[in-house]
């Protein structure tokens, strides 16, 4: 008899309106604060406040940070290249969503 094991998936669903502290974003993305700060400097993510001690980030930042991390790790892309790639990927997603809406309206 062959046993098949189902993969266990766990995670936390976040409301896109919820703001995360720097430490919460670091934990969610498994990155040190210095790397998150570099992403802010590069313009990949934008904190809600100007002062680093008061930074809060939207939950959408988790996705952006994880994408950059994957691009850097898997493809060896530098930070500036990863930032550009994320912007382009998001633009493609927006255009596809718009195309789908237009096709449904026909």
NORGI-V982167 format. One record per residue. N is the residue number from 1. RES is the residue in one letter. OMEGA is omega in whole degrees, -180 to 180 (none if undefined). NEAR is the number of other C-alpha atoms within 8 Angstrom. D_FIRST is the distance of its C-alpha to the first C-alpha in Angstrom with 2 decimals. Layout:
# NORGI-V982167
n = {N & N}
res = {RES & RES}
omega = {OMEGA & OMEGA}
near = {NEAR & NEAR}
d_first = {D_FIRST & D_FIRST}
This chain:
# NORGI-V982167
n = {1 & 2 & 3 & 4 & 5 & 6 & 7 & 8 & 9 & 10 & 11 & 12 & 13 & 14 & 15 & 16 & 17 & 18 & 19 & 20 & 21 & 22 & 23 & 24 & 25 & 26 & 27 & 28 & 29 & 30 & 31 & 32 & 33 & 34 & 35 & 36 & 37 & 38 & 39 & 40 & 41 & 42 & 43 & 44 & 45 & 46 & 47 & 48 & 49 & 50 & 51 & 52 & 53 & 54 & 55 & 56 & 57 & 58 & 59 & 60 & 61 & 62 & 63 & 64 & 65 & 66 & 67 & 68 & 69 & 70 & 71 & 72 & 73 & 74 & 75 & 76 & 77 & 78 & 79 & 80 & 81 & 82 & 83 & 84 & 85 & 86 & 87 & 88 & 89 & 90 & 91 & 92 & 93 & 94 & 95 & 96 & 97 & 98 & 99 & 100 & 101 & 102 & 103 & 104 & 105 & 106}
res = {X & X & X & X & X & X & X & X & X & X & X & X & X & X & X & X & X & X & X & X & X & X & X & X & X & X & X & X & X & X & X & X & X & X & X & X & X & X & X & X & X & X & X & X & X & X & X & X & X & X & X & X & X & X & X & X & X & X & X & X & X & X & X & X & X & X & X & X & X & X & X & X & X & X & X & X & X & X & X & X & X & X & X & X & X & X & X & X & X & X & X & X & X & X & X & X & X & X & X & X & X & X & X & X & X & X}
omega = {-180 & 178 & 176 & 180 & 176 & 177 & 179 & 180 & 177 & 179 & 180 & 175 & -179 & 174 & -179 & 180 & -178 & 177 & 180 & 173 & 177 & -179 & 177 & 178 & 178 & 180 & -177 & -177 & -180 & 179 & 176 & -178 & -179 & 180 & 176 & 179 & 177 & 178 & 176 & 180 & -179 & 179 & 179 & 177 & -176 & 178 & 180 & 179 & -177 & -175 & -179 & 180 & -178 & -177 & 170 & -175 & 175 & -179 & 178 & 180 & 179 & -179 & -180 & -179 & 180 & 177 & 179 & 179 & 179 & 179 & 180 & -176 & -172 & -176 & 179 & -179 & 177 & -175 & -180 & 178 & 179 & 178 & 179 & -180 & 179 & 178 & -180 & 178 & 179 & 177 & 177 & 178 & 179 & -180 & 177 & 179 & 179 & 178 & 178 & 177 & -179 & 179 & 178 & -178 & -179 & none}
near = {2 & 3 & 4 & 4 & 4 & 4 & 4 & 4 & 4 & 4 & 4 & 4 & 4 & 6 & 6 & 8 & 6 & 8 & 9 & 11 & 10 & 11 & 8 & 8 & 11 & 12 & 8 & 7 & 9 & 6 & 8 & 7 & 9 & 6 & 8 & 12 & 8 & 8 & 12 & 11 & 7 & 10 & 8 & 10 & 11 & 7 & 10 & 8 & 8 & 7 & 6 & 6 & 4 & 8 & 12 & 11 & 14 & 13 & 13 & 7 & 9 & 11 & 8 & 11 & 13 & 9 & 9 & 12 & 8 & 9 & 11 & 12 & 8 & 6 & 7 & 7 & 9 & 7 & 10 & 7 & 8 & 12 & 12 & 8 & 8 & 11 & 8 & 8 & 8 & 8 & 8 & 8 & 8 & 8 & 8 & 8 & 8 & 8 & 8 & 8 & 8 & 8 & 7 & 6 & 5 & 4}
d_first = {0.00 & 3.80 & 6.50 & 9.80 & 12.93 & 16.11 & 19.18 & 21.80 & 25.23 & 28.35 & 31.99 & 35.31 & 37.03 & 40.69 & 43.57 & 45.40 & 48.62 & 47.62 & 49.27 & 47.58 & 49.46 & 49.31 & 47.11 & 44.67 & 44.52 & 43.99 & 41.04 & 39.49 & 39.85 & 39.32 & 42.66 & 45.80 & 48.90 & 50.72 & 48.32 & 48.61 & 52.38 & 52.31 & 50.50 & 53.26 & 55.91 & 54.35 & 54.31 & 50.56 & 50.56 & 53.51 & 54.06 & 55.76 & 58.54 & 60.56 & 60.56 & 57.46 & 57.68 & 57.30 & 54.75 & 52.30 & 49.91 & 48.36 & 44.60 & 44.76 & 45.65 & 42.12 & 40.90 & 43.83 & 43.42 & 39.71 & 40.52 & 43.26 & 41.08 & 38.43 & 41.18 & 42.76 & 39.58 & 37.78 & 40.85 & 43.46 & 45.78 & 48.64 & 49.39 & 52.03 & 49.84 & 46.90 & 49.31 & 50.55 & 47.08 & 46.04 & 49.22 & 48.59 & 44.96 & 46.17 & 48.97 & 46.55 & 44.50 & 47.76 & 48.87 & 45.60 & 45.78 & 49.40 & 48.63 & 45.96 & 48.52 & 51.13 & 48.85 & 48.02 & 51.76 & 52.52}
